[in-house]
Amino acid sequence: MNQRIESPLDELIENLERTLSFRNILPLLMVPVLLFSGCSQDTAGAPGSDNSKSWSAPVDPKSTLGWVLPDMNKMVFVPEGPFPWGDHYGDGEDSEKRIDEIYLDAFWIDAYETTNASYHKFIQATGHGVPRFANYTPVIKPAQPVVGVSWEEANAYCKWMNKRLPTEFEWEKAARGGKKIRYPWGDKRPDDFKVLRANLASGENFDDDGFVYAAPVGSYPENVSGYGMYDATGNVWEWTDTWFYHYIYDNLKTAEDRRNPKGPETGSYKAIRGGSWANTSWSSRVSTRFPMAAGARNMVLGFRCANDKGPADAGAK
């Protein structure tokens, strides 16, 4: 049976309200930025379903998962060639309409989401302002992804690193490893077979998966694409460089249109990808697309960077 969710924002609020102790942060997430409505969600294994407790939670990523601090400057290579775009299973919105092949030149993308530790170096070097939640202890641990930064701030950081924000086409190719799959690891749900594969709202409380907020980057070994990009499902939504257009496939009708597309030249919202710790698996598929006001600085949104030439061209700072 399908459950009706008005928008990912409603999903965040509904999940937060299930745990009274989180009501104090509810105003921080109530930002009028996600525009879709009427999203149909399969609730098998979702919060409140009979299958929602079928897995064993990784309470401590260091001991349970063998987590070690990753190389924050690591980038992974995404080769030139075509990839399947969009929803190939009929799971999502019409904004995810499938396109069998989009062709991209080769590029590099950060293996991990930008962390608080890395962003702090940027602040120290440039005098840039701090993130919105810089004084909220639960989300500012060094290896957690930085949150509370706008599109402009994320873009400034990437430029400082001699990088750029990825287009949403690059993000999706890197996240799906060039394959027709729902998640970076394949089609299994994030909590199938008692294995947690991503930091999502997957239980009765937010900490049922071991983390109340965003997890340290790379905490889930199976949440990695075929190209080596980690945490593309859940943890935090990620900014892209692309202006959001709901019917983007209208601009991708010819082979020329589908070769290295950049998206609209202007717009009102930027495309964000990947879902977050406060969303369920439906909002966190590799094809899921949502609009976000460029000035938004909320607790479920971070970013990673990309470039054309790899680590040698980037500024390892």
Secondary structure, DSSP 8 states (H G I E B T S, - for coil): -EEEES-HHHHHHHHHHTSGGGGGGHHHH--TT-----EEEE-TTSTTSTTTT-S---S-HHHHS------TT-EEEE-SEEEEESBSSS-S-GGGB-EEEEEE--EEEESS--BHHHHHHHHHHH-----TTTT-GGG--TTSB--S--HHHHHHHHHHTT-B---HHHHHHHHHTTSS-SBTTBSS-TTGGG---S-SS-SSSGGGGS-SS---TT--TT-B-TT--B--SSSSEEEEEEE--TTGGGG--STTTTBS----S--SSEEEES--TTS-GGGGSTT-EEEE-TT---TTEE---EESS-TTTS---
